[in-house]
Each structure stands twice: as C-alpha cells, then as structure tokens.
Amino acid sequence: MNEIVRPTFEQFPKIPRLNRLCVATEKIDGTNGCIYIGEPVPHRAGGPTPTIILAGSRSKWITSQDDNFGFARWVEEHREKLITGLGPGLHYGEWWGAGIQRRYGLKERRFSLFDTHRWEDDAVRPACCGVVPVLAQGMDIRTVTEEALAILRKEGSRAAPGFMQPEGVVILHSASGGLFKVTLEKDEAPKGRGKE
C-alpha cells in the first residue's frame, strides 16, 4: 500500500485589525538611503576591530566610487557620529535636498530617518540626521491620511518649511507593519506613469 505524501502544512497568517494606530509622515521626494552598522568585534590583539559601516541605496550597497548623489561619501564623512549615535543595525531613511528630485529649495543635502518612533527625540539621534515629520496619527487610516494631506496642502512641507510643493504622505499601519503612500499629484496613475 502506498503511503500518502503530505505537503508541509502552511498555516494561514493571522489577519491584523484595521482600526489600530496609524501614523502619517511626510513622504520626502529624494532617494532612499540605508546605513548598516555592524557589531563591534574584539580584535585578537586585544583592541577592537574597526566597526563596519556601509551605505546603501534602495537596491544595493554603494561606495564613494559608485555613489548615489554623494550619500556614501556623506556616510563616510560622518562615520563616527553615525556609529555612536545610531548603533548597530540597519537604518533606513531618505537622502534629499540640493540636486535630488524636488530639491526643496535647499543648498545642502540631508538624511532623514524613517523610524519616527525611535528617532523623534532630537537628543537621541545624531545631530547629522533628521527624521521624517509626523503629520497625523490615529485609529482610522482614512481620517489620518486625509488629515495629513490637508496639512501638506495648506502649510507645505514640514521637512523643508516654506516649500509649497511637497510630494505626499506615508502611512504606517501599526498592527500589520504595512506602509502605504499617497501622493498629492497623480496618485491614481499606475506605477511607472507617475511618481513612485
């Protein structure tokens, strides 16, 4: 008699509740940046081995020779402040300002971290880093989204005060961990036909 071969059982994932905390931040129109900081490793001779720090774009690690608008060079220039201030791990954010996408009327470039919960306190994050501005939060994703968009329409960018053409918002749904974006212009356009 042949034994029945059963596939590995895959449990259906739990479905998160929709009406949970949602946080809307300003979607800054720049280029995605990532900083990786490794754990310090003791050197065999007794002293510490230099901490590894890497710069990344949305899809790959970059160097000052293969850079993304000078982000890798900026990471290297701020190496010690980033290692001390951010600590080990992956740190995602937006590299934006002069010469990048909307430019925001800036003469310099800035790095704004995405994790607002961890980095909202100026005293906690390194002085060379900003954080994306929180515009609204609440339990109803539609209300939070509309409130945040209304703020941008009326006041302009919170990341670059006085700049009246902000891109849009990113909504974090806390229960699912999902991120959703809404742009002020061409939001209904399919991917590739409007801004991503």
FIKOLZA-1660 file (N, C-alpha, C; in steps of 0.1 Angstrom, whole numbers, plus 5000, padded with zeros to 4 digits):
% residues 196
   i   px   py   pz ch aa at
   1 5008 4988 5000  A  M  N
   1 5000 5000 5000  A  M CA
   1 5009 5013 5000  A  M  C
   2 5006 5022 4991  A  N  N
   2 5013 5034 4990  A  N CA
   2 5010 5044 5001  A  N  C
   3 5020 5050 5007  A  E  N
   3 5018 5060 5018  A  E CA
   3 5015 5073 5011  A  E  C
   4 5006 5080 5016  A  I  N
   4 5002 5094 5011  A  I CA
   4 5013 5104 5015  A  I  C
   5 5019 5111 5006  A  V  N
   5 5029 5121 5009  A  V CA
   5 5021 5134 5011  A  V  C
   6 5022 5140 5022  A  R  N
   6 5015 5152 5025  A  R CA
   6 5025 5164 5024  A  R  C
   7 5020 5175 5018  A  P  N
   7 5029 5187 5017  A  P CA
   7 5031 5192 5031  A  P  C
   8 5041 5200 5033  A  T  N
   8 5043 5207 5046  A  T CA
   8 5032 5216 5048  A  T  C
   9 5026 5216 5060  A  F  N
   9 5014 5224 5063  A  F CA
   9 5019 5239 5064  A  F  C
  10 5012 5248 5057  A  E  N
  10 5015 5262 5059  A  E CA
  10 5003 5269 5065  A  E  C
  11 5005 5274 5077  A  Q  N
  11 4994 5280 5085  A  Q CA
  11 4990 5293 5078  A  Q  C
  12 4977 5295 5078  A  F  N
  12 4971 5308 5073  A  F CA
  12 4975 5319 5083  A  F  C
  13 4981 5330 5077  A  P  N
  13 4985 5341 5087  A  P CA
  13 4974 5347 5094  A  P  C
  14 4977 5352 5106  A  K  N
  14 4967 5360 5113  A  K CA
  14 4964 5373 5106  A  K  C
  15 4952 5377 5107  A  I  N
  15 4948 5390 5100  A  I CA
  15 4948 5401 5110  A  I  C
  16 4956 5411 5108  A  P  N
  16 4956 5422 5118  A  P CA
  16 4943 5431 5117  A  P  C
  17 4940 5437 5128  A  R  N
  17 4928 5446 5129  A  R CA
  17 4931 5458 5121  A  R  C
  18 4921 5463 5114  A  L  N
  18 4923 5475 5106  A  L CA
  18 4923 5488 5115  A  L  C
  19 4914 5488 5125  A  N  N
  19 4913 5500 5133  A  N CA
  19 4924 5500 5144  A  N  C
  20 4936 5502 5141  A  R  N
  20 4947 5503 5150  A  R CA
  20 4955 5515 5147  A  R  C
  21 4965 5519 5155  A  L  N
  21 4972 5531 5154  A  L CA
  21 4978 5532 5140  A  L  C
  22 4976 5543 5133  A  C  N
  22 4982 5547 5120  A  C CA
  22 4989 5560 5122  A  C  C
  23 5001 5560 5116  A  V  N
  23 5010 5572 5117  A  V CA
  23 5013 5577 5103  A  V  C
  24 5010 5590 5100  A  A  N
  24 5012 5596 5087  A  A CA
  24 5025 5605 5088  A  A  C
  25 5034 5602 5080  A  T  N
  25 5046 5610 5079  A  T CA
  25 5047 5617 5065  A  T  C
  26 5055 5627 5064  A  E  N
  26 5057 5633 5051  A  E CA
  26 5065 5624 5042  A  E  C
  27 5061 5622 5030  A  K  N
  27 5069 5614 5020  A  K CA
  27 5078 5624 5013  A  K  C
  28 5091 5623 5016  A  I  N
  28 5101 5633 5011  A  I CA
  28 5105 5627 4997  A  I  C
  29 5106 5636 4988  A  D  N
  29 5110 5632 4974  A  D CA
  29 5125 5634 4972  A  D  C
  30 5132 5623 4975  A  G  N
  30 5147 5623 4974  A  G CA
  30 5151 5609 4968  A  G  C
  31 5160 5603 4975  A  T  N
  31 5164 5589 4971  A  T CA
  31 5166 5581 4984  A  T  C
  32 5162 5569 4983  A  N  N
  32 5163 5560 4995  A  N CA
  32 5177 5558 4999  A  N  C
  33 5180 5558 5012  A  G  N
  33 5193 5556 5018  A  G CA
  33 5192 5546 5029  A  G  C
  34 5203 5538 5031  A  C  N
  34 5203 5528 5041  A  C CA
  34 5217 5529 5047  A  C  C
  35 5218 5528 5060  A  I  N
  35 5231 5528 5067  A  I CA
  35 5232 5515 5075  A  I  C
  36 5242 5507 5073  A  Y  N
  36 5244 5494 5081  A  Y CA
  36 5256 5497 5090  A  Y  C
  37 5253 5494 5103  A  I  N
  37 5264 5495 5113  A  I CA
  37 5265 5481 5119  A  I  C
  38 5277 5475 5118  A  G  N
  38 5280 5462 5124  A  G CA
  38 5283 5463 5139  A  G  C
  39 5281 5451 5145  A  E  N
  39 5285 5450 5159  A  E CA
  39 5300 5451 5160  A  E  C
  40 5305 5458 5170  A  P  N
  40 5320 5459 5172  A  P CA
  40 5325 5445 5176  A  P  C
  41 5336 5441 5170  A  V  N
  41 5342 5428 5172  A  V CA
  41 5356 5429 5178  A  V  C
  42 5358 5423 5190  A  P  N
  42 5371 5424 5196  A  P CA
  42 5382 5418 5187  A  P  C
  43 5393 5425 5186  A  H  N
  43 5405 5421 5178  A  H CA
  43 5413 5411 5186  A  H  C
  44 5419 5402 5179  A  R  N
  44 5428 5391 5186  A  R CA
  44 5439 5398 5194  A  R  C
  45 5444 5409 5190  A  A  N
  45 5455 5415 5197  A  A CA
  45 5450 5423 5209  A  A  C
  46 5437 5423 5212  A  G  N
  46 5432 5429 5224  A  G CA
  46 5424 5442 5221  A  G  C
  47 5427 5449 5210  A  G  N
  47 5420 5461 5207  A  G CA
  47 5408 5458 5198  A  G  C
  48 5399 5467 5198  A  P  N
  48 5387 5465 5189  A  P CA
  48 5390 5466 5174  A  P  C
  49 5383 5458 5166  A  T  N
  49 5384 5459 5152  A  T CA
  49 5375 5471 5148  A  T  C
  50 5379 5479 5138  A  P  N
  50 5370 5490 5134  A  P CA
  50 5356 5485 5131  A  P  C
  51 5346 5492 5135  A  T  N
  51 5332 5489 5132  A  T CA
  51 5329 5490 5117  A  T  C
  52 5322 5480 5112  A  I  N
  52 5319 5481 5098  A  I CA
  52 5307 5490 5096  A  I  C
  53 5308 5499 5087  A  I  N
  53 5297 5508 5083  A  I CA
  53 5295 5508 5068  A  I  C
  54 5283 5506 5063  A  L  N
  54 5281 5505 5049  A  L CA
  54 5270 5515 5045  A  L  C
  55 5270 5521 5033  A  A  N
  55 5260 5529 5028  A  A CA
  55 5252 5521 5017  A  A  C
  56 5239 5523 5016  A  G  N
  56 5232 5516 5006  A  G CA
  56 5221 5525 5000  A  G  C
  57 5217 5521 4988  A  S  N
  57 5206 5528 4981  A  S CA
  57 5194 5519 4983  A  S  C
  58 5184 5521 4975  A  R  N
  58 5172 5512 4976  A  R CA
  58 5175 5498 4973  A  R  C
  59 5185 5495 4964  A  S  N
  59 5187 5481 4959  A  S CA
  59 5201 5476 4961  A  S  C
  60 5210 5483 4966  A  K  N
  60 5224 5478 4966  A  K CA
  60 5233 5486 4976  A  K  C
  61 5244 5480 4980  A  W  N
  61 5254 5487 4987  A  W CA
  61 5262 5496 4978  A  W  C
  62 5265 5508 4982  A  I  N
  62 5272 5518 4974  A  I CA
  62 5285 5522 4980  A  I  C
  63 5294 5528 4972  A  T  N
  63 5307 5533 4977  A  T CA
  63 5309 5547 4972  A  T  C
  64 5319 5554 4976  A  S  N
  64 5321 5567 4971  A  S CA
  64 5325 5567 4956  A  S  C
  65 5330 5555 4951  A  Q  N
  65 5332 5553 4937  A  Q CA
  65 5320 5550 4929  A  Q  C
  66 5310 5544 4935  A  D  N
  66 5297 5540 4929  A  D CA
  66 5286 5546 4938  A  D  C
  67 5285 5559 4938  A  D  N
  67 5277 5566 4948  A  D CA
  67 5263 5569 4943  A  D  C
  68 5255 5574 4952  A  N  N
  68 5241 5578 4949  A  N CA
  68 5239 5592 4954  A  N  C
  69 5242 5602 4946  A  F  N
  69 5241 5616 4949  A  F CA
  69 5249 5619 4961  A  F  C
  70 5261 5613 4963  A  G  N
  70 5270 5616 4974  A  G CA
  70 5267 5610 4987  A  G  C
  71 5257 5601 4988  A  F  N
  71 5253 5595 5001  A  F CA
  71 5264 5587 5007  A  F  C
  72 5271 5579 4999  A  A  N
  72 5282 5570 5005  A  A CA
  72 5293 5579 5010  A  A  C
  73 5296 5590 5003  A  R  N
  73 5306 5599 5008  A  R CA
  73 5302 5606 5021  A  R  C
  74 5289 5610 5022  A  W  N
  74 5284 5616 5034  A  W CA
  74 5285 5606 5046  A  W  C
  75 5281 5594 5044  A  V  N
  75 5282 5584 5054  A  V CA
  75 5296 5582 5059  A  V  C
  76 5306 5582 5050  A  E  N
  76 5320 5580 5054  A  E CA
  76 5325 5593 5062  A  E  C
  77 5320 5605 5057  A  E  N
  77 5324 5617 5064  A  E CA
  77 5318 5618 5078  A  E  C
  78 5307 5612 5081  A  H  N
  78 5300 5612 5094  A  H CA
  78 5301 5599 5101  A  H  C
  79 5311 5591 5097  A  R  N
  79 5312 5577 5102  A  R CA
  79 5311 5576 5117  A  R  C
  80 5319 5583 5125  A  E  N
  80 5320 5582 5139  A  E CA
  80 5307 5586 5146  A  E  C
  81 5301 5598 5141  A  K  N
  81 5288 5602 5147  A  K CA
  81 5277 5592 5144  A  K  C
  82 5277 5586 5132  A  L  N
  82 5267 5576 5129  A  L CA
  82 5268 5564 5137  A  L  C
  83 5281 5559 5139  A  I  N
  83 5283 5547 5146  A  I CA
  83 5279 5549 5161  A  I  C
  84 5283 5560 5167  A  T  N
  84 5280 5563 5181  A  T CA
  84 5265 5566 5183  A  T  C
  85 5259 5574 5174  A  G  N
  85 5246 5578 5175  A  G CA
  85 5235 5568 5171  A  G  C
  86 5237 5561 5161  A  L  N
  86 5227 5551 5156  A  L CA
  86 5229 5538 5162  A  L  C
  87 5241 5533 5164  A  G  N
  87 5243 5520 5169  A  G CA
  87 5241 5509 5159  A  G  C
  88 5244 5496 5162  A  P  N
  88 5244 5485 5153  A  P CA
  88 5230 5483 5147  A  P  C
  89 5230 5479 5134  A  G  N
  89 5217 5476 5127  A  G CA
  89 5216 5483 5114  A  G  C
  90 5204 5481 5108  A  L  N
  90 5201 5488 5095  A  L CA
  90 5192 5500 5099  A  L  C
  91 5196 5511 5093  A  H  N
  91 5189 5524 5095  A  H CA
  91 5185 5530 5081  A  H  C
  92 5172 5530 5079  A  Y  N
  92 5167 5535 5066  A  Y CA
  92 5162 5549 5067  A  Y  C
  93 5163 5556 5056  A  G  N
  93 5159 5570 5055  A  G CA
  93 5159 5575 5041  A  G  C
  94 5157 5588 5040  A  E  N
  94 5157 5595 5027  A  E CA
  94 5168 5605 5026  A  E  C
  95 5176 5604 5015  A  W  N
  95 5187 5613 5012  A  W CA
  95 5181 5623 5002  A  W  C
  96 5181 5636 5006  A  W  N
  96 5173 5646 4998  A  W CA
  96 5179 5660 4999  A  W  C
  97 5174 5668 4990  A  G  N
  97 5178 5682 4991  A  G CA
  97 5185 5686 4977  A  G  C
  98 5195 5695 4978  A  A  N
  98 5201 5701 4966  A  A CA
  98 5204 5690 4955  A  A  C
  99 5199 5692 4943  A  G  N
  99 5202 5684 4932  A  G CA
  99 5195 5670 4932  A  G  C
 100 5186 5667 4941  A  I  N
 100 5179 5654 4942  A  I CA
 100 5164 5657 4941  A  I  C
 101 5158 5651 4930  A  Q  N
 101 5143 5652 4928  A  Q CA
 101 5138 5666 4930  A  Q  C
 102 5129 5668 4940  A  R  N
 102 5123 5681 4942  A  R CA
 102 5132 5692 4947  A  R  C
 103 5143 5689 4952  A  R  N
 103 5153 5698 4957  A  R CA
 103 5149 5706 4969  A  R  C
 104 5136 5709 4971  A  Y  N
 104 5131 5716 4983  A  Y CA
 104 5137 5730 4985  A  Y  C
 105 5143 5736 4975  A  G  N
 105 5149 5749 4976  A  G CA
 105 5161 5749 4985  A  G  C
 106 5167 5738 4987  A  L  N
 106 5179 5737 4996  A  L CA
 106 5192 5738 4989  A  L  C
 107 5202 5743 4996  A  K  N
 107 5216 5743 4990  A  K CA
 107 5224 5732 4995  A  K  C
 108 5219 5724 5005  A  E  N
 108 5226 5713 5010  A  E CA
 108 5217 5700 5009  A  E  C
 109 5223 5689 5012  A  R  N
 109 5216 5676 5012  A  R CA
 109 5214 5672 5027  A  R  C
 110 5203 5664 5029  A  R  N
 110 5200 5660 5043  A  R CA
 110 5197 5645 5043  A  R  C
 111 5198 5639 5054  A  F  N
 111 5194 5625 5056  A  F CA
 111 5184 5625 5067  A  F  C
 112 5171 5620 5064  A  S  N
 112 5161 5619 5073  A  S CA
 112 5157 5604 5076  A  S  C
 113 5158 5600 5088  A  L  N
 113 5155 5586 5092  A  L CA
 113 5140 5584 5091  A  L  C
 114 5136 5572 5088  A  F  N
 114 5121 5568 5086  A  F CA
 114 5115 5564 5100  A  F  C
 115 5123 5558 5109  A  D  N
 115 5117 5553 5121  A  D CA
 115 5114 5564 5131  A  D  C
 116 5103 5570 5130  A  T  N
 116 5099 5582 5138  A  T CA
 116 5098 5578 5153  A  T  C
 117 5093 5566 5156  A  H  N
 117 5092 5562 5170  A  H CA
 117 5105 5562 5177  A  H  C
 118 5115 5556 5170  A  R  N
 118 5128 5555 5176  A  R CA
 118 5136 5568 5176  A  R  C
 119 5135 5576 5166  A  W  N
 119 5144 5588 5164  A  W CA
 119 5137 5602 5165  A  W  C
 120 5124 5602 5170  A  E  N
 120 5118 5615 5171  A  E CA
 120 5124 5625 5180  A  E  C
 121 5131 5621 5190  A  D  N
 121 5138 5629 5200  A  D CA
 121 5151 5634 5195  A  D  C
 122 5152 5647 5193  A  D  N
 122 5165 5653 5188  A  D CA
 122 5177 5649 5196  A  D  C
 123 5175 5647 5209  A  A  N
 123 5186 5644 5218  A  A CA
 123 5191 5630 5217  A  A  C
 124 5183 5621 5211  A  V  N
 124 5186 5607 5209  A  V CA
 124 5193 5604 5196  A  V  C
 125 5189 5610 5185  A  R  N
 125 5196 5607 5173  A  R CA
 125 5208 5616 5170  A  R  C
 126 5217 5612 5161  A  P  N
 126 5229 5620 5158  A  P CA
 126 5224 5633 5152  A  P  C
 127 5232 5644 5155  A  A  N
 127 5228 5657 5150  A  A CA
 127 5229 5658 5135  A  A  C
 128 5237 5649 5128  A  C  N
 128 5238 5650 5114  A  C CA
 128 5226 5644 5107  A  C  C
 129 5217 5637 5114  A  C  N
 129 5205 5631 5109  A  C CA
 129 5192 5638 5113  A  C  C
 130 5182 5639 5104  A  G  N
 130 5169 5643 5108  A  G CA
 130 5160 5631 5109  A  G  C
 131 5147 5634 5109  A  V  N
 131 5137 5623 5109  A  V CA
 131 5125 5628 5101  A  V  C
 132 5118 5620 5094  A  V  N
 132 5107 5624 5086  A  V CA
 132 5096 5630 5095  A  V  C
 133 5090 5641 5092  A  P  N
 133 5080 5647 5101  A  P CA
 133 5067 5639 5102  A  P  C
 134 5062 5637 5114  A  V  N
 134 5049 5631 5117  A  V CA
 134 5039 5642 5115  A  V  C
 135 5029 5639 5106  A  L  N
 135 5018 5649 5103  A  L CA
 135 5005 5646 5111  A  L  C
 136 5002 5633 5113  A  A  N
 136 4989 5630 5119  A  A CA
 136 4990 5615 5124  A  A  C
 137 4982 5612 5134  A  Q  N
 137 4981 5598 5138  A  Q CA
 137 4967 5596 5145  A  Q  C
 138 4963 5583 5144  A  G  N
 138 4950 5580 5149  A  G CA
 138 4947 5566 5146  A  G  C
 139 4934 5562 5149  A  M  N
 139 4930 5548 5147  A  M CA
 139 4924 5545 5133  A  M  C
 140 4919 5556 5126  A  D  N
 140 4912 5554 5114  A  D CA
 140 4922 5558 5102  A  D  C
 141 4926 5548 5094  A  I  N
 141 4936 5551 5084  A  I CA
 141 4931 5562 5074  A  I  C
 142 4919 5562 5070  A  R  N
 142 4914 5572 5061  A  R CA
 142 4914 5586 5067  A  R  C
 143 4910 5587 5079  A  T  N
 143 4910 5600 5086  A  T CA
 143 4924 5606 5087  A  T  C
 144 4933 5597 5092  A  V  N
 144 4947 5601 5093  A  V CA
 144 4953 5605 5080  A  V  C
 145 4950 5598 5070  A  T  N
 145 4956 5601 5056  A  T CA
 145 4951 5615 5052  A  T  C
 146 4938 5617 5053  A  E  N
 146 4932 5629 5048  A  E CA
 146 4937 5641 5056  A  E  C
 147 4938 5639 5069  A  E  N
 147 4943 5650 5078  A  E CA
 147 4958 5654 5074  A  E  C
 148 4966 5644 5072  A  A  N
 148 4980 5646 5068  A  A CA
 148 4981 5653 5054  A  A  C
 149 4973 5649 5045  A  L  N
 149 4973 5655 5032  A  L CA
 149 4968 5670 5032  A  L  C
 150 4958 5672 5041  A  A  N
 150 4953 5686 5043  A  A CA
 150 4964 5695 5048  A  A  C
 151 4971 5690 5058  A  I  N
 151 4982 5698 5063  A  I CA
 151 4992 5702 5053  A  I  C
 152 4996 5692 5044  A  L  N
 152 5006 5695 5034  A  L CA
 152 5000 5705 5023  A  L  C
 153 4988 5703 5020  A  R  N
 153 4982 5713 5010  A  R CA
 153 4981 5727 5016  A  R  C
 154 4978 5728 5028  A  K  N
 154 4977 5741 5034  A  K CA
 154 4991 5748 5038  A  K  C
 155 4999 5740 5045  A  E  N
 155 5012 5745 5050  A  E CA
 155 5024 5742 5042  A  E  C
 156 5023 5733 5033  A  G  N
 156 5035 5729 5025  A  G CA
 156 5043 5719 5033  A  G  C
 157 5056 5717 5029  A  S  N
 157 5064 5707 5035  A  S CA
 157 5068 5711 5050  A  S  C
 158 5067 5701 5058  A  R  N
 158 5072 5703 5072  A  R CA
 158 5087 5699 5073  A  R  C
 159 5092 5691 5063  A  A  N
 159 5106 5688 5063  A  A CA
 159 5114 5700 5059  A  A  C
 160 5109 5708 5049  A  A  N
 160 5115 5720 5044  A  A CA
 160 5105 5731 5045  A  A  C
 161 5103 5737 5057  A  P  N
 161 5093 5748 5058  A  P CA
 161 5094 5759 5047  A  P  C
 162 5083 5762 5042  A  G  N
 162 5083 5772 5031  A  G CA
 162 5082 5766 5017  A  G  C
 163 5085 5753 5016  A  F  N
 163 5084 5747 5003  A  F CA
 163 5070 5742 5001  A  F  C
 164 5063 5747 4991  A  M  N
 164 5049 5745 4989  A  M CA
 164 5045 5735 4979  A  M  C
 165 5054 5726 4975  A  Q  N
 165 5051 5715 4966  A  Q CA
 165 5056 5702 4972  A  Q  C
 166 5051 5698 4984  A  P  N
 166 5055 5685 4990  A  P CA
 166 5050 5674 4981  A  P  C
 167 5056 5662 4983  A  E  N
 167 5052 5650 4975  A  E CA
 167 5039 5643 4980  A  E  C
 168 5038 5641 4993  A  G  N
 168 5027 5633 4998  A  G CA
 168 5030 5628 5012  A  G  C
 169 5023 5616 5015  A  V  N
 169 5025 5610 5028  A  V CA
 169 5028 5595 5027  A  V  C
 170 5033 5590 5038  A  V  N
 170 5035 5576 5040  A  V CA
 170 5027 5573 5053  A  V  C
 171 5019 5562 5052  A  I  N
 171 5011 5558 5064  A  I CA
 171 5017 5545 5069  A  I  C
 172 5020 5544 5082  A  L  N
 172 5024 5532 5088  A  L CA
 172 5012 5527 5096  A  L  C
 173 5007 5515 5092  A  H  N
 173 4997 5508 5099  A  H CA
 173 5003 5499 5110  A  H  C
 174 5002 5503 5123  A  S  N
 174 5010 5496 5133  A  S CA
 174 5007 5481 5135  A  S  C
 175 4995 5477 5133  A  A  N
 175 4991 5463 5136  A  A CA
 175 4997 5454 5125  A  A  C
 176 4998 5458 5112  A  S  N
 176 5003 5450 5102  A  S CA
 176 5017 5453 5099  A  S  C
 177 5022 5465 5103  A  G  N
 177 5036 5469 5099  A  G CA
 177 5036 5473 5085  A  G  C
 178 5025 5474 5078  A  G  N
 178 5025 5478 5064  A  G CA
 178 5026 5493 5063  A  G  C
 179 5033 5497 5052  A  L  N
 179 5035 5511 5048  A  L CA
 179 5027 5513 5035  A  L  C
 180 5020 5525 5034  A  F  N
 180 5012 5529 5023  A  F CA
 180 5016 5543 5020  A  F  C
 181 5016 5546 5007  A  K  N
 181 5019 5560 5003  A  K CA
 181 5007 5566 4995  A  K  C
 182 5006 5579 4997  A  V  N
 182 4996 5587 4989  A  V CA
 182 5003 5600 4985  A  V  C
 183 5003 5602 4972  A  T  N
 183 5009 5614 4967  A  T CA
 183 4998 5625 4964  A  T  C
 184 5003 5638 4965  A  L  N
 184 4993 5649 4963  A  L CA
 184 4990 5650 4948  A  L  C
 185 4999 5646 4939  A  E  N
 185 4997 5647 4925  A  E CA
 185 4998 5633 4918  A  E  C
 186 4989 5630 4909  A  K  N
 186 4990 5617 4901  A  K CA
 186 4990 5605 4910  A  K  C
 187 4983 5605 4921  A  D  N
 187 4983 5593 4930  A  D CA
 187 4975 5581 4923  A  D  C
 188 4966 5585 4914  A  E  N
 188 4958 5574 4908  A  E CA
 188 4965 5568 4896  A  E  C
 189 4976 5574 4892  A  A  N
 189 4984 5569 4880  A  A CA
 189 4991 5555 4883  A  A  C
 190 4990 5546 4874  A  P  N
 190 4997 5533 4877  A  P CA
 190 5012 5535 4878  A  P  C
 191 5018 5525 4885  A  K  N
 191 5033 5526 4887  A  K CA
 191 5040 5528 4873  A  K  C
 192 5050 5537 4873  A  G  N
 192 5057 5539 4861  A  G CA
 192 5052 5551 4853  A  G  C
 193 5039 5555 4856  A  R  N
 193 5033 5567 4849  A  R CA
 193 5033 5579 4858  A  R  C
 194 5035 5578 4870  A  G  N
 194 5035 5589 4880  A  G CA
 194 5047 5587 4889  A  G  C
 195 5048 5595 4899  A  K  N
 195 5059 5593 4909  A  K CA
 195 5056 5581 4917  A  K  C
 196 5067 5574 4921  A  E  N
 196 5065 5562 4929  A  E CA
 196 5065 5567 4944  A  E  C
% end
